[in-house]
């Protein structure tokens, strides 16, 4: 085991691994330190119940940057993305909304609910595509500092201003609205069908402690619209073998480039001397020196847990303490003996149309008011008893994750506030899991009879097990005051920190969360610039 190297990466999540791979490809000697026994952070696959492989936290993929897939040749290292076929939303009255990856079929489905919405849906898609084309270059850009006189930063700001100025007037209005409005209000301008607006607005609240009527959630909706698979716009999919397969593919590419990866190696302290990072001390007491330390864990862990406040500027520490996490999500993973049977399943020739509607996402989002009421409970310190739930059954598309004839049901849940008004999460975990199962059972009555086993993750569990402060899946909210050159702290959004040779490369940096890899890649490019300048 070397006692020194060029770069130490704290955290073996997909961003840390991406950061390491790019540094190693540039000829640097890199060591990744992961505190858990398994790599991946939130993008991890674990066999919690024998024979059933759960994507424990993150469960679908779309935002993974094409340049990372290409540069690291991830398909050669085992990455295979299986398309997710649309979204099925059951309704309490026995009806449903089913949008699939077939434009003609989706249009016919929307006409069944509203002819006007079917027409508007096409126009909405075109408008969002234009917004994504404007925003996407920012995903590959190190944020400029608007307060700096650095010519390179000013040039980037001028580039953004010129691009905005070149937009047609309608696109300018749409972009301003997306950056300021709530998801529900923005969608109200386009559609009239309640269940359609509710299901679409759900993308605006993922990973935020906000409701669908809260200003700023329209941008989060856009953030999730920027996904693609093999060039297909707004496409989502599964990774064969679970989301851990993505992390493992990146890890394999990193090892091939020469990266050393150690699991069960938690970092206790970042070593500094005279304002410079010098290495780390593990919880075991082992000391490792490096020219560069790059942290993929969040600012709370990096600056407030692994460092002494005296080694950082007081105003910077104050800003880090003000950074908002406010975890609001939970996860319930179920091992099933059979498929759930939804009473509002699409019918074909008078009978249920196979299980095609179960091969995409299944959304418990029957109305905008339902979504907002779920948020209302969380605002006052209670988990939602009728929550928004986004479900997938990956075993239908990827049989490798469950025994023959059995299935995995992965349930992402909003809202579950990190801080409960009554009781602790340890006391109420089972109650929370039961509320989720009860809610799904209102639409699929056979569910309780086919459950073989379950895993319930509250925000407290996500913090404790995965290492995400307050259980926030994005390492901090994607709210407007925490985006671009304000993420995570104004003046320190370029992956550098007030400590020389200490960098940030996780989702708490631009462009934010999701299985994207962009923060890890962009941070590596900035590190290499600095190392080349010495």
C-alpha positions in Angstrom: 0.0 0.0 0.0 1.6 3.3 -1.1 1.9 6.0 1.5 1.8 8.7 -1.1 0.3 9.4 -4.5 -0.7 12.1 -6.9 -4.3 12.3 -5.9 -6.6 10.8 -3.3 -10.3 10.7 -4.1 -12.6 10.6 -1.0 -15.7 8.5 -1.8 -16.2 5.7 -4.3 -19.6 6.9 -5.7 -19.9 7.3 -9.4 -18.7 10.9 -9.4 -15.6 10.0 -7.4 -14.8 7.1 -9.6 -15.3 9.2 -12.7 -12.9 11.8 -11.3 -10.4 9.2 -10.6 -10.6 7.6 -14.0 -10.0 10.9 -15.8 -7.0 11.8 -13.6 -5.5 8.4 -14.1 -6.0 8.6 -17.9 -3.8 11.7 -17.7 -1.0 9.7 -16.1 -1.7 10.5 -12.4 -1.2 8.0 -9.6 -4.7 7.9 -8.0 -6.1 6.3 -4.9 -9.9 6.0 -4.2 -11.0 5.6 -0.6 -14.6 4.3 0.0 -15.9 3.8 3.5 -18.4 1.1 2.6 -17.7 -2.5 1.5 -19.3 -1.8 -1.9 -18.6 0.9 -4.5 -21.2 3.2 -6.0 -22.5 5.5 -3.2 -26.2 6.0 -4.1 -25.7 4.2 -7.4 -25.3 0.8 -5.9 -26.8 -2.7 -6.3 -27.1 -4.9 -3.2 -28.6 -8.3 -2.6 -30.5 -7.4 0.6 -32.8 -10.4 0.3 -31.3 -13.6 -1.0 -31.7 -13.9 -4.8 -33.0 -10.3 -5.2 -30.7 -7.6 -6.3 -32.0 -4.1 -5.4 -30.9 -0.8 -6.8 -31.0 0.4 -3.3 -31.2 4.2 -3.8 -30.9 5.4 -7.4 -32.8 3.1 -9.7 -33.1 4.6 -13.2 -30.6 6.3 -15.5 -30.8 8.9 -18.2 -28.5 11.8 -17.3 -25.2 9.9 -17.6 -23.1 12.1 -19.8 -22.5 10.7 -23.3 -18.9 12.0 -23.3 -18.1 10.0 -20.2 -19.6 6.8 -21.7 -17.5 7.4 -24.8 -14.2 8.5 -23.1 -14.2 5.6 -20.6 -15.6 3.1 -23.1 -18.2 2.0 -20.5 -20.0 -0.5 -22.7 -16.7 -2.5 -23.0 -16.7 -2.5 -19.2 -20.1 -4.0 -19.0 -22.5 -1.0 -19.1 -25.8 -1.8 -20.8 -28.8 0.5 -20.6 -32.2 -1.1 -21.2 -34.9 1.4 -22.2 -37.8 2.1 -19.8 -41.1 2.0 -21.7 -43.1 5.1 -20.7 -45.1 5.9 -17.6 -48.3 4.4 -16.3 -50.4 6.4 -13.8 -53.4 4.5 -12.2 -56.3 6.7 -11.1 -58.7 6.2 -8.2 -61.8 6.0 -10.5 -60.4 3.0 -12.3 -59.1 4.9 -15.3 -55.4 5.4 -16.1 -53.0 7.5 -18.0 -50.4 5.6 -20.0 -47.7 7.4 -22.0 -45.3 5.1 -23.9 -42.3 5.5 -26.1 -44.5 5.4 -29.1 -45.6 8.8 -30.2 -48.8 7.7 -32.0 -49.9 5.5 -29.1 -49.3 8.3 -26.6 -51.2 10.7 -28.7 -54.2 8.4 -28.9 -54.1 8.0 -25.1 -54.0 11.7 -24.6 -56.9 12.3 -27.0 -58.9 9.9 -24.8 -58.4 12.4 -21.9 -58.3 15.7 -23.8 -58.0 16.4 -27.5 -56.6 19.9 -26.7 -53.9 18.3 -24.5 -52.9 15.9 -27.3 -52.3 18.9 -29.5 -50.4 20.8 -26.8 -48.3 17.8 -25.9 -46.5 18.0 -29.2 -45.8 21.7 -28.8 -44.7 21.2 -25.2 -42.2 18.6 -26.3 -40.8 20.9 -28.9 -40.5 23.8 -26.5 -38.8 21.7 -23.9 -36.4 20.3 -26.5 -35.3 23.9 -27.3 -34.8 24.6 -23.6 -32.7 21.5 -23.2 -30.6 22.5 -26.1 -30.0 25.9 -24.5 -29.2 24.4 -21.0 -27.3 21.3 -22.0 -23.9 23.0 -22.8 -23.9 24.2 -19.2 -23.7 20.6 -18.1 -20.2 20.4 -19.7 -19.1 23.9 -18.5 -17.2 24.9 -15.4 -19.3 27.7 -13.9 -17.8 31.2 -14.4 -17.5 33.5 -11.4 -19.6 36.6 -12.2 -17.7 38.6 -9.6 -14.3 37.8 -11.1 -12.5 39.8 -13.7 -11.0 36.6 -15.1 -11.2 37.0 -18.9 -12.1 33.3 -19.3 -15.0 33.7 -16.9 -16.2 36.9 -18.6 -16.0 35.1 -22.0 -18.2 32.3 -20.7 -20.8 34.9 -19.4 -20.8 36.7 -22.7 -21.3 33.3 -24.5 -24.3 32.6 -22.3 -25.7 36.1 -22.9 -25.3 35.8 -26.7 -27.0 32.4 -26.7 -29.9 33.7 -24.7 -30.2 36.8 -27.0 -30.2 34.5 -30.1 -33.3 32.6 -28.8 -36.6 33.3 -30.4 -38.8 35.5 -28.1 -41.1 32.6 -27.2 -38.1 30.5 -26.1 -36.8 33.4 -24.0 -40.2 33.6 -22.2 -40.3 29.9 -21.6 -36.8 29.8 -20.2 -37.5 32.7 -17.8 -40.6 30.9 -16.7 -38.8 27.6 -16.2 -36.3 29.4 -13.9 -38.9 31.1 -11.8 -42.2 29.3 -11.8 -43.6 26.2 -10.1 -43.9 23.0 -12.1 -47.6 23.0 -11.6 -48.1 26.6 -12.7 -45.9 26.1 -15.7 -47.8 23.0 -16.8 -51.1 24.8 -16.2 -50.2 27.0 -19.2 -50.0 24.0 -21.4 -52.5 21.4 -20.3 -56.0 20.9 -18.7 -55.9 17.2 -17.7 -55.2 17.0 -14.0 -53.6 13.5 -13.9 -51.3 14.5 -16.8 -50.1 17.7 -15.0 -49.7 15.8 -11.8 -47.5 13.1 -13.3 -45.4 15.5 -15.3 -45.0 17.9 -12.4 -43.5 15.1 -10.3 -40.2 15.5 -12.1 -40.0 19.0 -10.6 -39.9 17.9 -6.9 -37.4 15.0 -7.0 -34.8 15.6 -4.4 -36.3 18.9 -3.2 -38.2 19.8 -0.1 -40.7 21.7 -2.2 -44.2 21.1 -3.5 -45.4 21.0 -7.1 -46.8 24.6 -6.6 -43.5 25.9 -5.1 -41.6 28.4 -7.3 -38.4 27.0 -8.7 -39.6 23.5 -9.3 -40.1 24.1 -13.0 -36.3 24.2 -13.4 -36.0 20.8 -11.6 -38.5 19.5 -14.1 -36.2 20.7 -16.9 -33.2 19.2 -15.2 -34.9 15.8 -15.5 -35.9 16.4 -19.1 -32.3 16.7 -20.2 -31.8 13.0 -20.1 -31.0 10.9 -23.1 -30.1 7.3 -24.0 -28.3 6.7 -27.3 -29.4 10.2 -28.5 -33.1 9.7 -27.7 -34.5 12.8 -26.0 -36.3 12.4 -22.6 -35.4 8.7 -22.5 -34.9 6.8 -19.3 -33.7 3.3 -18.7 -32.4 0.6 -16.4 -28.8 -0.5 -16.1 -28.6 -4.3 -16.6 -27.6 -5.6 -13.2 -28.9 -2.5 -11.4 -27.5 0.9 -11.0 -24.4 -0.6 -9.2 -23.4 -1.9 -12.7 -22.9 1.7 -13.7 -20.5 2.4 -10.8 -18.8 -0.9 -11.4 -18.2 -0.1 -15.1 -16.7 3.2 -14.2 -14.6 1.5 -11.5 -13.3 -1.1 -14.1 -12.4 1.7 -16.5 -10.6 3.5 -13.6 -8.7 0.4 -12.6 -7.7 -0.2 -16.2 -6.2 3.3 -16.2 -4.2 2.5 -13.1 -6.4 3.7 -10.2 -6.2 1.8 -6.9 -9.5 1.5 -5.1 -9.9 0.6 -1.5 -13.2 -0.2 0.1 -13.9 -0.2 3.9 -11.4 2.6 4.2 -13.3 5.5 5.8 -11.5 8.9 5.9 -11.4 10.5 9.3 -9.5 13.7 8.6 -8.2 15.7 5.7 -4.6 16.7 6.4 -3.7 20.4 5.8 -0.5 22.4 6.4 -0.1 26.1 5.7 -3.4 26.3 3.8 -2.7 23.3 1.6 -4.2 19.8 1.6 -1.5 17.2 2.2 -3.4 14.0 2.3 -5.8 12.1 4.6 -5.9 10.1 7.8 -8.1 7.0 7.8 -10.3 6.0 10.8 -7.8 3.2 11.3 -5.1 5.8 11.9 -3.3 5.2 8.7 -1.9 8.4 7.1 -1.6 8.8 3.3 -0.1 11.8 1.6 -1.0 13.2 -1.8 -0.4 16.2 -4.0 -4.2 16.6 -4.5 -7.2 15.6 -2.4 -10.5 15.5 -4.3 -13.7 14.9 -2.2 -16.8 13.5 -3.8 -18.7 13.6 -0.5 -20.9 16.6 0.4 -19.7 19.9 1.9 -21.0 19.0 5.4 -18.8 15.9 5.6 -15.9 17.5 3.8 -15.6 20.8 5.6 -17.4 20.3 8.9 -16.6 16.7 9.7 -13.2 16.0 8.1 -11.6 19.4 8.7 -11.1 21.8 11.6 -13.0 25.1 11.2 -9.7 27.0 12.0 -8.3 25.7 8.7 -11.0 27.4 6.7 -12.1 31.1 6.3 -14.9 31.9 8.8 -17.2 33.3 6.1 -16.8 30.1 4.0 -17.7 27.9 7.0 -20.8 30.1 7.6 -21.9 29.6 3.9 -21.3 25.8 4.2 -23.5 25.7 7.2 -26.2 27.6 5.3 -26.1 25.2 2.4 -29.5 23.4 2.3 -29.9 19.6 2.2 -33.4 19.1 3.6 -33.8 15.4 2.5 -37.3 14.6 1.6 -37.2 11.2 0.0 -37.5 7.6 1.1 -37.1 4.3 -0.7 -39.0 1.1 -0.3 -37.7 -2.0 -2.1 -39.9 -5.0 -2.3 -39.2 -8.6 -3.2 -42.3 -10.1 -4.9 -43.6 -13.6 -5.5 -45.6 -12.3 -8.5 -46.6 -9.2 -10.4 -48.8 -6.5 -8.8 -52.3 -6.4 -10.5 -53.5 -2.9 -11.0 -57.3 -2.6 -11.1 -57.0 0.2 -13.7 -54.7 -1.8 -16.0 -55.1 -1.0 -19.7 -57.6 -3.3 -21.4 -57.2 -4.8 -24.9 -60.1 -6.6 -26.5 -61.8 -6.7 -23.1 -58.9 -8.1 -21.1 -55.7 -6.8 -19.4 -53.1 -6.1 -22.1 -50.4 -8.4 -20.8 -48.0 -6.6 -18.5 -46.7 -4.0 -20.9 -47.9 -1.2 -18.7 -45.6 -2.5 -15.9 -42.4 -2.3 -18.0 -42.1 1.5 -17.6 -42.4 3.7 -14.6 -45.6 3.4 -12.5 -46.6 6.8 -10.9 -48.9 7.3 -8.0 -49.7 10.9 -8.8 -53.5 11.0 -9.5 -53.9 14.8 -9.2 -52.1 18.0 -8.6 -54.0 18.5 -5.3 -52.9 15.0 -4.2 -49.3 15.9 -4.8 -49.6 19.2 -2.9 -51.3 17.5 0.0 -48.5 15.1 0.3 -46.1 18.0 0.6 -48.4 19.7 3.1 -47.9 16.9 5.6 -44.1 17.0 5.2 -44.0 20.8 5.7 -45.2 20.2 9.3 -42.8 17.4 10.1 -44.9 14.3 9.2 -44.2 11.8 6.4 -46.9 11.7 3.7 -49.5 9.1 4.5 -50.6 9.2 0.9 -47.3 9.9 -0.8 -46.2 10.5 -4.3 -44.6 7.2 -5.4 -42.5 6.5 -8.5 -42.2 2.7 -9.0 -40.4 0.4 -11.4 -40.2 -3.3 -11.8 -36.8 -3.9 -13.3 -37.0 -7.7 -13.2 -39.5 -7.5 -16.2 -36.8 -6.0 -18.4 -33.7 -7.5 -16.6 -34.5 -11.0 -15.2 -31.0 -11.2 -13.7 -32.1 -9.1 -10.7 -34.6 -11.6 -9.3 -35.1 -15.4 -9.2 -37.2 -17.0 -12.0 -40.8 -16.0 -11.7 -40.1 -13.5 -8.9 -39.8 -9.7 -9.2 -38.3 -6.6 -7.7 -40.5 -3.5 -7.1 -38.5 -0.4 -6.5 -40.4 2.5 -4.9 -39.1 6.1 -4.7 -41.2 8.1 -2.2 -41.9 11.7 -1.6 -42.3 13.1 1.0 -40.3 11.9 4.0 -38.8 14.8 5.9 -35.5 14.2 7.6 -36.7 15.8 10.8 -39.9 14.4 12.2 -42.1 16.4 14.5 -43.2 13.3 16.4 -40.9 10.3 17.2 -37.7 9.2 15.5 -37.2 7.5 12.1 -35.9 4.5 14.0 -39.3 4.3 15.8 -41.4 5.0 12.7 -39.6 3.3 9.9 -42.1 0.4 9.8 -45.0 2.7 9.9 -43.6 4.7 6.9 -43.0 1.5 4.9 -46.6 0.4 5.7 -48.0 3.7 4.5 -46.2 3.2 1.2 -47.5 -0.3 0.8 -51.0 0.7 1.8 -51.0 3.5 -0.8 -49.9 1.2 -3.6 -52.5 -1.4 -2.5 -55.3 1.0 -3.1 -54.4 0.6 -6.8 -53.0 -3.0 -6.8 -55.0 -4.9 -4.1 -52.9 -8.1 -4.4 -49.7 -6.4 -3.4 -49.7 -7.3 0.3 -50.2 -11.0 -0.6 -47.2 -11.3 -2.9 -44.5 -9.5 -0.8 -41.7 -11.9 0.1 -39.4 -9.3 1.8 -38.8 -5.6 2.0 -36.2 -2.9 2.6 -37.4 0.5 3.9 -35.0 3.4 3.7 -35.8 6.7 5.4 -33.8 9.9 5.0 -32.0 9.0 8.3 -31.1 5.6 6.8 -29.8 7.1 3.6 -27.6 9.5 5.6 -26.4 6.7 7.9 -25.8 4.0 5.3 -24.9 5.9 2.1 -23.4 9.0 3.7 -25.7 11.6 2.2 -26.3 14.4 4.7 -29.9 14.6 5.8 -30.6 11.9 3.2 -30.6 14.3 0.3 -30.1 12.3 -2.9 -28.5 15.2 -4.7 -26.1 16.2 -2.0 -28.1 19.4 -1.6 -31.3 20.8 -3.0 -31.5 21.8 -6.7 -33.0 25.2 -5.7 -32.3 28.3 -7.7 -30.0 29.8 -5.0 -27.9 26.6 -5.1 -27.3 26.2 -8.9 -24.5 27.0 -11.4 -22.0 29.5 -9.9 -23.8 29.3 -6.5 -23.3 25.6 -6.0 -22.2 24.8 -3.3 -21.0 28.2 -2.2 -20.8 31.5 -4.1 -17.3 32.2 -5.2 -16.3 28.5 -4.8 -18.3 26.8 -7.6 -15.3 25.9 -9.8 -14.6 22.7 -7.9 -11.8 24.4 -6.0 -11.9 25.3 -2.3 -10.3 27.9 0.0 -7.7 25.2 0.8 -5.0 24.8 -1.9 -5.0 21.4 -3.5 -8.4 20.4 -2.1 -11.2 20.0 -4.6 -14.9 19.0 -4.6 -16.1 16.6 -7.3 -19.5 15.3 -6.1 -23.2 16.2 -6.8 -23.0 19.2 -4.4 -21.1 20.9 -7.3 -22.4 22.0 -10.7 -24.4 20.6 -12.5 -25.9 18.8 -9.5 -27.4 15.4 -8.9 -28.6 12.3 -10.6 -26.4 9.6 -12.2 -24.7 12.1 -14.4 -20.9 11.9 -13.7 -20.5 15.5 -14.9 -19.2 16.9 -11.6 -16.5 14.2 -11.4 -15.4 14.8 -15.0 -15.4 18.6 -14.8 -13.5 18.6 -11.5 -10.9 16.3 -13.0 -10.4 18.7 -15.9 -9.9 21.6 -13.6 -7.5 19.6 -11.4 -5.4 18.7 -14.4 -5.3 22.4 -15.5 -4.0 23.3 -12.1 -1.5 20.5 -12.0 -0.2 21.4 -15.5 0.2 25.0 -14.4 2.7 24.1 -11.6 
